[in-house]
Amino acid sequence: MLLTVEGLRIGIGTLAPVDDVGFGVDRGQILGVVGESGSGKSLTALAVMGLLPRIGGRIEAGHIRFDGQELVGLPERRLRRLRGGRMALITQNPMTSLDPMMRVGPQIDQSARLHLGLDRRAARARSLELLADLRIPDPAAVYALYPHQLSGGMKQRIVIAMALAGDPELLVADEPTTALDVTVQAQIVQILVELVRDRGLALVLITHDMGVVAQTCDRVAVMYCGRVVERAPVDDIFSQPRHPYTQALIRCIPRQDTPRGTLSGIPGIVPGAADHPPGCRFHPRCPRASDRCREDMPLLGGALDGHGAACHLAEAA
């Protein structure tokens, strides 16, 4: 696999908001990392990109391997060569990802010049080509605009162009459609899917939207309360989900035959990192929890490319 994460434990202060996370993704594949807010998805993305120190975090255990190279403990100088080049991050809020004082074209150029060694003219030509590939009308005109002159959807396309400018092999997209309306969300997701299929990229798509996962992903890692509770091919996740949390997320997907005013939800909230319960962390919200669930932490197990669920009930099935 191009990217492999194993046994990842993240510390912030005295807390461990992410613990024992593992998944993998290869070229030409889309891995969906799904879960409610507070599940640890964005922290995991920052760990993969080597950006945890920027928020006071650290990797306490585990491995992150990119194309066979261990990233945990890699000096910042060497990480910078990978980050923005072979690995790129698409952030969830394009409004705060762009420098408001710079025209968008030169912001795209920077990655191409830094990671591909292009001169000013060649970098501009690459940026214009990327804007055209991202279905932006009149790329030359948009190249010369400031961020405040663009819509949210156009800004997100600029952020994607910035990520692509260094010719990456891996994209990590952290909730890339959160701030956009439904129509634009669909367009952005379709663009990401086409990039993976046409360019052979690996994409880690972090989302809370199970509908997006069903439409786009090859494999899924379901996170809850800082841990991966289920990991499987996307067809297995929806046809035979094994973890009660995964089952609850799927029940929350609106359907055409859902009566008006009867949308499903999951009672309770995701506990904070300081309030992780003992045993299975989902047991306070699980209607099927037993005494064993309240006392013993279930293990995920299984190969990265198989179907595993961290649930005592799944073990007994």
Buried (B, 14 or more C-beta within 10 A) or exposed (E): BBBBBBEBBBBBEEBBBBBBBBBBBBBBBBBBBBBBEBBBBBBBBBBBBBBBEEEEBEBBBBBBBBBEEEBBEBEEEEBEEBBBBBBBBBBBBBBEBBEEEEBBBBBBBBBBBBBBEBEEEBBBEBBBEBBBBBEBEEBEEBBEBEBEEBEBBBBBBBBBBBBBBBBBBBBBBBBBBBBBEEEBBBBBBEBBBEBBEEBEBBBBBBBBBBEBBBBBBBBBBBBBBBBBBBBBBBEBBBEEBBBBBBBBBBBBBEEEEEEEEEEEEBEEEBBEBEEBBEBBBBBBBBEEBBEBBBEEBBEBEBEBEEBBBBBBBBEEE
